[in-house]
Amino acid sequence: MPLTEQYGLFFERDLPPRRSLRTAWLLALFLGFTGADRFYLHKPVTGTLKLLTLGGAGIWWLIDLFRITNEFAADGASMPLLGTNSQRRGLRLASIAVAAALVGAVVYVTAAPVTGTITATVTGLNELLNPAPPPPVKELVTVAEASATKPPGPVVTVTGNLHIEYTFTGPAVVYLQPAKGPALTILALVKARAGAIGVTLRPGIYTLIISTTGTLWHLTAAEYRLPR
């Protein structure tokens, strides 16, 4: 004889089947935004609200993960969920892990732009307070100079692009003699003249040779270099 009859307890109908704790929790985890766990527990009204609000923007979804593992959790017919206490403890730990992972993801996503903004701000302030020196600018450097009172000397060019300025009071011929090979004629004048020319040759050391009948003359050779 059933215990209920032994104690004089009689039911007009059989009790509804109990809902599974594990199934309800899994539905809450994977389909909680649709209210599937609430529909499974015969709570259609709150299930519909949960569906329309997408799990209460995630808050309701997270709360239900813990609510289902409560010792007194029940379905819509107030029947307790079918599961052991060890299952409840395990699912509660799993809910804590899910919540921690969610919080970590939110912190990571929101902190990354903030960290980038702070880094950019600090970098900008450092650049403002300690500006980097401007890049060096090439300047015109005299590599040789000769005149009626100053004999020609060696011409040392590192770029091979010389800017020659001259003033002669008579005919003149100007040569650049490399260490090897024939001399290069860079200027030939048949009468007195002043001006400037550009000369392109190989970088190296040259001997400046000037032949002129003028008594007053002057010549400079320069090139654009980075300052030392």
N, C-alpha and C positions, 0 to 999 in steps of 0.2 A: 504494500500500500504506500502511495506517495506520502512524503512528509507533510505536504500541505493538507492532505485529508486526515492524517493522524492528529494534527493540531486543529482540525475543524476549519481549515481555510479552503474555500472553494472559489474558483474563477469561472465566470460565465464563458470566457473564451481564452484561447492560448495567448501567452505574452508574445509581443512582437520580437523578432530576432534582434539580437544585439549587434551593434555596428563595431567593426574592427578598429581598434586604436591605430594600428600600423597603417591600414588603408587610409583612414582619415588624415593622418599626418602626411603621408606621401601625396595625397591629393592637395592638401594645403600647401605643400612645398612646391610642387610642379604646376599645379593648376589653380592655385589660390587666387590668382588675379581674376579668374573667371567665376569664382564662388563655388567651384566643384565640390570642395569639402563640405560646404554648408548644405548643398543639395543632397549630398550623400548622407548627411546626418538628419535629413528630413526637416531642414530649416529653409524653406523656399523663399521666404520674405527677405531674410538677411542675406541669403545667397544671391538674390536678384540685386539687392543694394550693393553687395560686394562686387558683382559683375559690372554694374553700371559705373561704379567709382574706381574700377580697376584695382580692387583690393584696398580701397581707401587710400589711393596713391602710395601703396606699398606699406603703409602703417598697419592697416587692418590685417594684411597678409602676414606681417611679421608677428603681430599679437596672437593670431590664431595658431601659429606654430608652437607657441608656448601654452596657449589655453588648452589645446587638445591634450597636452601631456599632463595637465592637472589631474590630481587624484579624483576629483569630483566632476570631471568632464562628462557630459551626457549628450544624448541626441535630442531630437525634437520631441520625442515621447518621454523624456526624462529618464531614459534607460542609460545606465553607465556604459562606457565603451569597453569592449572586450579586449583585455590585455593585462599583462602582468606588471607588477611594480618594477621589475628589472627593465622591461620594455619602456616603461614611462621614463625611468632614469636615463636610459640610453638615448631615447628620442629627445629628452630635454637637453642632454649634452650636445646632440646633433643640432638642435635649435640654436644653442649658444654659439656653436661653431659657424652656423650660417649667418647669424647676426654679426659676429665678429668679422667674418669675411666681407659682409656687406658694408659695415662701417669702415673697414680698411680700404675698400674700393672707393667709397665716397671721399674719404680723406685724401687718398692718392690723387683722384681726379681733380678735386677742388684745390689741393695744395700745390699741384704742379704749376698751374698758371701763376699762383701767388708767389711761389718760389722763383719762377722765371722773372716775374716783375720785380721782386726784391733784388735779385741778382743784377738785372739790367739797371735798376736805379743806383745800386752801389757802384757798378761799373761806370755809369754816367757821372756820378759824383767824383769818383777817382780821376776820371779823364778831365773833369772840369777843374779840380783842385791841383792836379798834376798833369798838365797838358804835355803831350808828347812833343819833342822838338820837331820843327818842320823838316821835311826832307831836304837834303843839301841841293843847292842850285848851282849849276855850272856857271863859272865866271871866266872872263877873258884874262888869260895869264900870258904875260910877255915871256917868250922863250928865247928871244935874241934881239939885240939892239946894236946898231952901228951908226957912226957919223964921221964927219971929216976929222973930228978930234978923237974919235973912239974907234979903234980898229975892229973889224968883224971878228966874231968868235964862233964857237960851235952852236949849232941849233939842235936842241933835243925836243923832239915831238913825240907825244904818246898817242895822239889821235890821227895824225897825218893830214889834218885839215888846218892849214895855216891862213891867217889873215895878215896880209902884208900892207903896211902903210909907208909911203915914201915921199920924199921931196928931193929933187935933183935940179941943180942950176945949169946942167949941161948934159950931153949924151951920156948914157950909162947902160951897163949890162950887169945883171945880177945872176949868180949861179948858186946852186946848192950841190955840194960834192958829197955823195954817200961814201961810206967806208969802202965799198966795192962797186965797181961799175962806172959808167960815164957820168959826167956832171950834168945836172938838170938846169936848163935855162929857164928862169922864172920871170925875168923882166928884161926887156930890151927897149931903150929909148934913144931916139935920134936927136932929141932936143930937150931942153929943160922942161920939167913937168912935175906935178905933184898929184897924188891919187892913192887909190887902194885897190888891191886885187885879192882873190882867193886862190890858194894853191892846194891841190890834193896830191899826196904822195904817200909812200909807205912810212909807218912810224919807225923812228930810229934816230941816229945821231948823224948830223950833216955839218959840213964845213961851209960857212957863208963866204962867198967870194964876190967882191964888188969891184968893178972897173968903171971909172968915170973921169971925165975931164973937168967936171965942175969943182969949184973950190969949197962950196957950201952944199952939203947934202945930209940927209938923215933917213934912216930906215929902221922900222921895227917889225918883228914877226911875233904874232900872238896866236893862241888857240884856246878854245873853250874847254876847261877842265873842272872836275869836281875839286873844291878846296880841300887842302890837306888838313 
